[in-house]
Amino acid sequence: MADASQEAYLENGRFKVESQPTMASCQYIMGASIDPMKCEIIECTTGDTQAHRKLKPGATTYGTAKFTFHVDSATNNKDIYDWLDAVRTGKKAETRRVITIHLCDRKKASKRTFDLHDCFPIEVHQSEYSTESKANELTLTVQIGYVAFT
């Protein structure tokens, strides 16, 4: 039996994803990945000497996040395509969403969250259809506006 100190460990595979507004497809997520955040470095050295270089942080840029969904019927991922269609047709109110990834402990209690703000879909990929393919997977890639950690 695991001792109490080990119960709080965060482990791979113990996560859940939520979206605001709510997407029913979140219950079918099998995997998620977030590109690294990058902070621009600005040189602000004064004078002619490079011996005393001064650097300061610049703008932070956020990449994309990818979510892999299980597809078991024709309707369980319809909200993803509806969201993509809202972006394509320019429905501003429905375009950007907050996606929250909860990392959980062994008791499935949320221990750390990543709030991905101002997300919008940039790519939806349905698996290839062949005898060796995983035709029951769908990958959604979203652009991230900014990330808040809690």
N, C-alpha and C positions, 0 to 999 in steps of 0.2 A: 504494500500500500504506500502511495506517495505521501511524503510528509507535507505539512501545511505550507512550508516555504516554497515548495515546488508548484503548488496549485496556481500561483499568480504568474507563472512563466507564460510569455506569449509564444505561441508556436505557429509555424506555417500551417495553413489550412484552416485556421480558426479565425474566421472573419465573417462579417456580414456587410452588406451594402444597402444603403437607403438613398432615395432621391426625393428632392422637393421641387416641383410637385411629384407626388408618388407615382412610381412606375411599377406595375405588377411584375415586369420582367426581372426585377431585382432578386426575386426568390429563386431564379434559375441561374444565377451567376456561379460559375465554376472557378473563375480565376480573375485576378486583377493585377495590373502593373502600372506604375507611375514613372514617367521619365524624370531624371534628376532636375532639380532647380539649379539655375545658374545665375551667379551674381557677376555683373560686369565689373572690371577693374579699371579705374580711371587714374592715370598718372597726373599728379598735380605738383610736380617738382618745380621749384622756383630757382631761377639762376641757371648758370651754365654747367654746373657740376652734377655729375651723375652719382657722386659718392653719397649724397644724401637724398636718395630718391624717396618721394612721398607718394603713397598710393592711397586711394580711398574707394570705398564700394560705390558702385553705380546702380543702375537699374537691375532688378531681379526679373528674370524671365522664367516662365513655367512652360514645360513641354506639354506632352499629351498623356492621357491615361487610356489603357486598353482593358476592356472587360470581355471575358469569354462567357457566353451564355449557352445553356443546354436548350435544345429545341426538341420538344416532344409532340407538338401539335402545330397546326397552321395558325393558331391564334395566340399562343403564349408569348410571342415577341412582337405582336402587332404595335404595341405602344412605342417601340424603338423606331419602326418605320413611320409611324405618325409623327414622332418628334423630328425625324429627318425631313419629312414632308413639310412640317411647319417652318423649318429653317429654309428649305428650298423656296417656299412661297412667300417668305418674308413676314410671317406672323410674329412680330416682335415680342408680344407678351408670352409666347410659348417657346421662345428660342433658347434662352439660357436657364440652366438649372444648377442647383447645389447637389452634389453627390457626396455622400458621407461614407467613408470606409471605416468600420469599427474593427479593431484588432481585439480579439477576445482571449480570455484565459480558458483553462480546462472546464470551468463551470459555465462557460459561455457568457460571462459578464464582460461588458465592454471595458477595456483598460486604456486604450489609446484610440483617438480618432483623427482622421485626416478629412477635413472639409474642403472639397474641391469646389470653389465658387466660380460662377459665370461659365459653366461648361456648356459646350454645344458640340453636336456630332460633326465629325469631319470625314468619317469613313465607316461604312458598315460592310462587313464581308461575310457572306454565307460560304460555308465550306464547299469545296469542289465535290462534284458528284461522280464518283467512280466506285469500283468494287473495293478499293483500298482506302477510300476517304472516310472522314468523320463527318458525314452529312448531317449529323445532329448537333453541330456547333455553329454559333454565330459570334463574330467578333465586332465589337463596337469600339471605335476610337473617338475620343473627345478631346477638344482643345481646352486647356485649363486657363482660367483668368488669373486666379491666385489660390494659394493653399493656406488654410488655418489649421494649426495643430492644437489638440487638447489632450 
